[in-house]
Amino acid sequence: MTYIVKDECIKCKLMDCVEVCPVDCFYEGKNMLVIKPDECIDCGVCEPECPVDAIKPDTEKGLEKWLEINTKYSEIWPNINKKKDPPIDADNFRNEKNKYDKYFKENLENN
């Protein structure tokens, strides 16, 4: 088992989770964070710290897509180990649904 970050993080990026992670397994994209599954020690301290409920164990049904996204982008995006300020408009997106299709950014060259 590992923990993963899902849709709710997009455009919110509140980073309370980063503060408590003992192994620094979070990676930062343009508008969301991901967890590197191979680095996560499954301690679970990040899950209750997320104010938007974006962190879940990968054992929950229906999260296969998010495990793939976390795995892929944690190999590309830079590691983050210190909390930063969230986007100014984060509260505007807090309860929005289906944010992946609307707002996800790969944060890759030529994108």
N, C-alpha and C positions, 0 to 999 in steps of 0.2 A: 504494500500500500504506500501511496504517497499523497500529498496534498496538491491540489491544482487551483489555479485562479480561473474564474470564468467571467462571463458576459457582464456581470454587475460592476466589475472594475473599470470597464471602458468609459473613458471621459470623467471618471471620478478620481482614480489613482490617489487614494487617501493615505496610504503608506504606514498606517499604524502597525501593520504586519511586519514591515521591514525592521522596525525598532526592536521587536521581540525575538526575531529569528536567531537562534544560536549558531547556525551554520552558514548564514549569508547566502541562501539559495534563491533569492529573488533577483529577477532581471527586469530591466526597465525598457519598455518600448515608448513610442510617441504618446500613446494615450491609454496604456494599461501596463500592468505588471504580470509576470509569469513566474512560476516556480520551476526550477530544474529538478525533475524527478530523481535523477541519479544522485543529487546532492541532498535532497530532503531526507531528514532522519525520522520522519513520521511522528514527531513529538506533539504536533497539534497545537502548539501555543499560538500560532498565527490565526487559526480559524476564529476563535472568539474575539480577536482584536479587530477584525474587519467590520467596520460600521455598516457596510452595504451587503454583507453576507455573500461575498464573492469567492470565498475560499471553502473548498469542500474536499473530503477524501475521495480519491479516484475510485473507490469501491462502490460509490453510489451509482445506481443505474442511470444510463443516459449521458454520462460524462466522458465517453470515449473520445468525442471530438475535442474536448477541452484538454484531455491528456495529450493528444497529438499536438495541439496548438502550444501548450506549455513546453513540451519536449522540443519542438521545432524552434521556437523563438528564444528559448533559453540558451540555445547554441549560437544565436546570432546577436542578440541584444546584449548590452553591457550589464555587468553585475552591479547591483545597488545594495549598499549596506548601511545607509543612513537615511533617515526620514527627510523628505523634502516637503515643501508646501504643496498642497494639491492645486489643480488648476483653479483659476478664479471662478469659473462658472460650474464647478463640480456639483454643487447643490442642484443645479438645473437638470442634471442628468441622473440623479440619485435613484429615482423610482421608474425610470424609463425601461421599457422591455425591448428585447431584440436589438440591442445595441451593436452586436457584432456585425450584422448585415448593413447597418447604417453608418457606423463610424470607425470600425477597426482599421488600423494603419499598420502595415508591415514594418515600416521604418527602415526600408532597404534602399539601397542606391537606386536612383531613377524612379522613385515612387512618389 
